[in-house]
Amino acid sequence: RQIHQFQKEERRINNQINQSISNAIAASNKKSGVKGKSATEFTLTAEAKALASKFELNKGKLPWPVERGYVSTYYGRQPHPIVKTATIQSNGVRITTGKGSVARAVFEGKVLAVQVMSGNKKAVLIQHGNYITVYKNLENVLVNPGDKVKTKQKLGTIFTDKITGKTILGFLLSKNTKTQNPSNWIYRM
């Protein structure tokens, strides 16, 4: 029952993030005057195209979103870490790190949104052309929507669970609305 509740909450959070991305795409397309284009793909300015191109050139070379840590949950469908008969679907990775750790931007970009999740935890969405990186499970945030960020800039302190004592960052990466495997993008993940 706990696994199903956890998965339900993860789906709700992922749907909230996907809705933010779709809304940002729609707003971007409306702002650029493109009519009839769906809310699944950004219409990019020349500057945004250049940023997306630079982001793509760094595939496999991006820095980790934390200074130290290890991947505790990988991208995709996999057995549950405790209940081996259950499977989970992960749209990103979970990185376990130390108490007091800070999430940091993996590439330059613009803060698309700061979302408040359940338990007053926060998520930061950063746009890199038509790519979006998401940093979930933050206790506090150091950036605001519209801010320009640089590679390795601090985004916020990662929440530490008082019961388990674990500090886990949820990290997602997508191209427009399609999730990508972060392990293909982050250096030696």
N, C-alpha and C positions, 0 to 999 in steps of 0.2 A: 504494500500500500504506500509506503514511504517513497519507493522508487517511482511509482506512478504519479504521486503528488509532485515530486521533484521534476519529473519529465514534463508534467503539465505546466509548472511554473517556468521551466526553460522555454517551452513552446510559446507561452504568453510573452515572455521577455523578447524572444526572437521575433515574434510577430510585431511587437512594438517597435523594435529596431528596423525591421523591414518596412513598416509603415512610414517611419521617419525618412528612410532612404527614398521610398517612392514619392513622398511629399516633396522632398528636396529636388528630385529629378523633375517632377511636374512644375515646381516653382522656377527652376532653372530654365526649363524649356519655354515656359510662359514669358519669362523675363527676356529671353533671347528672341521672342517673337515667332517661334516655331509652332505652327498649328498642326493638329492632327497626329503629332508624334506621341506615342504611348509613354506612360510613366515608368518604363523599364530601362530607358537608356538616356544618359545625359547628352544634350546638345552642347558640345564644347566650344569655347572661345579658342582663339589661337594660343593664348597663354595657358589655358587648361589642357589643350592638346599637348603642348610642350612639356607640361608637368607630368601628364600621364605617360608620355614617352620616356621621360627620365625615370619615372617609377618602374616602368616595364624593364628598362635597361638594368635596373638593380635587382631583378628577380634572382633570388638565391643569395643575395648579398646584403639584404636589409638587416639592421641591428635588431637585437631582441628588444621587446617592449619593457623588459625589466633588466636591471644590471646583472642580477644573479638569479638563477632558478632552473627548474626542470619541467618538462611537459608531463603533467599528470593525467591528462585526457587528450587524446589525439582527435583529429578531424575524421568525420565519417562514422559509419555504423561499426560498432564494436561491442564485445561483451562488457557487461557492467563490472566495474573493478572489484566489487564484493560479492554480488549475487551472480555467479557465472551462468546461470540459466536464463538471465534477462539480458537484453541488448539495449544499448542506448544509441541515439543518433546525435552527433555533435556537429554543429555548423562552424565550429572554430576549434581552438585549443584552450586548455586550461593550464596555466603555468603556476606551479607552486613555488613560492619565494619566501623570504624572511619577513618577520613582523616589522612594520614601519617602512616597507619597501614602497617605491614610487613607480608608477607607470610612466613610460616615456614614449614620445612619438617615434615611430620607426622611419618616418620620412617627412619632409616638409609638406605643408598643406594648409588647409583652412578648416577651423572647427565648424563643422556642419551643425551639430546639436550637442547639448548636454541634457541627458534624460535622467529623471529620478525614477528608480525602480522600486521594487518591494523592499521593505525594511530600510527605506531612505538611502539605499545604495545608489550610486550613480554610474552612468555610462557616458563616455565621450566618443563622438563620431567625428572622424577627420576625413576630409575629402582631398584626394590627390588626383585631380582631373576627373576621370570616370571611375576611379578606384576609391573605396571607402575602407578605412580601418576603424575597428570598434574596440574600445577598452572598457570592459565591464567589471563590476564589483569594486567600485572606488568608494572610499569613505568620504573623501572630500576632493574637490576639483580646483585646479589652479588656472583654468582657462575658461573663456566665455565664447558663446556662438559668434562666429565672424572673425575671431582672432586668427592671425597667421601664426603658424608654429614652425619651428625648425626641427631637423632631425635630432633625436635624443632630448628634446625639450621635455621637462617634467610636466605631466598632465594632472596628477593627483596621487594621493596616498591610497594604497590598496587596502581594502577592508580585511581585518583579521577576525575570524570567527571566535567568539569568546568561549564556546564550548569545546571545539576541536583544537583551537589554537592555530589553525591553518590560515595562511594568507595566500589566496588564489586569485590570479587575474584571469578573466575570460577575455580572449583575444580573437577577433574575427576579421576577415579580410574578404571583400567582395569587389567584383567588377560590375558596375551598375547594380543590378539586383541579384546577380548570381554569385553565391559564395565560392571562395577559392580555398584550397588547402594551404594554410599559413606555412606549413613545413616546406613547401616549394619556394617560398619567398624569403623566409628568414634564414640568415646564415647559420648553417649546421644545426638546424632545429630537428 
